[in-house]
Amino acid sequence: MYVMAAGNADPIEGAKFLVAFGLGTLPALLGFGMATRWLSGAMTQRITKISGVILLVMGLHDFQRQYEC
């Protein structure tokens, strides 16, 4: 997102783009923050570990797809 904003020739338009992106992601970030506050500590740790595994699998999948012949 920052590259797209920086690639714009007009700094005002780039700033508008970043503000719109920030406002668009704010509800999801606040929702996840509130959800982790309501969950128990054990459940939060479990979700964090599962999220890490999911990210690792997605990264390995993308790596494999990039180097397929």
VMD Tcl script that draws the C-alpha trace (Angstrom):
set ca {
  {0.00 0.00 0.00}
  {2.82 2.37 0.84}
  {4.43 1.74 -2.54}
  {1.19 2.56 -4.32}
  {0.83 5.78 -2.32}
  {4.47 6.73 -2.87}
  {4.20 5.92 -6.57}
  {1.54 8.57 -6.95}
  {3.01 11.83 -8.20}
  {0.85 13.94 -5.90}
  {1.58 13.73 -2.15}
  {-1.97 14.79 -1.26}
  {-3.43 11.95 -3.34}
  {-0.98 9.52 -1.73}
  {-2.04 10.71 1.72}
  {-5.71 10.30 0.79}
  {-4.99 6.75 -0.36}
  {-3.30 5.85 2.93}
  {-6.09 7.41 5.00}
  {-8.69 5.44 3.04}
  {-6.68 2.25 3.53}
  {-6.32 2.92 7.24}
  {-10.04 3.60 7.66}
  {-10.84 0.44 5.72}
  {-8.68 -1.78 7.92}
  {-9.58 -0.12 11.23}
  {-12.82 -2.08 11.86}
  {-11.08 -5.43 11.36}
  {-8.18 -4.46 13.62}
  {-10.49 -3.21 16.35}
  {-12.64 -6.33 16.03}
  {-9.66 -8.66 16.42}
  {-8.39 -6.63 19.35}
  {-11.72 -6.83 21.16}
  {-12.09 -10.52 20.37}
  {-8.72 -11.36 21.90}
  {-9.61 -9.37 25.01}
  {-12.81 -11.39 25.46}
  {-11.15 -14.75 24.87}
  {-9.36 -16.53 27.65}
  {-5.57 -16.52 27.79}
  {-5.31 -20.19 26.80}
  {-7.61 -19.68 23.82}
  {-5.64 -16.62 22.70}
  {-2.39 -18.60 22.80}
  {-3.99 -21.40 20.82}
  {-5.31 -19.02 18.15}
  {-1.89 -17.36 17.92}
  {-0.19 -20.72 17.33}
  {-2.78 -21.78 14.77}
  {-2.39 -18.43 12.97}
  {1.37 -18.95 12.82}
  {0.96 -22.41 11.32}
  {-1.52 -21.10 8.75}
  {0.88 -18.32 7.72}
  {3.74 -20.80 7.43}
  {1.68 -23.14 5.25}
  {0.54 -20.26 3.04}
  {4.13 -19.04 2.67}
  {5.39 -22.51 1.74}
  {2.54 -22.90 -0.74}
  {3.39 -19.58 -2.40}
  {7.09 -20.50 -2.45}
  {6.30 -23.83 -4.10}
  {4.02 -22.22 -6.69}
  {6.69 -19.66 -7.56}
  {9.32 -22.28 -8.35}
  {7.15 -24.83 -10.17}
  {8.43 -25.75 -13.59}
}
mol new
graphics top color blue
foreach p $ca { graphics top sphere $p radius 0.5 }
foreach p [lrange $ca 0 end-1] q [lrange $ca 1 end] { graphics top cylinder $p $q radius 0.2 }
display resetview
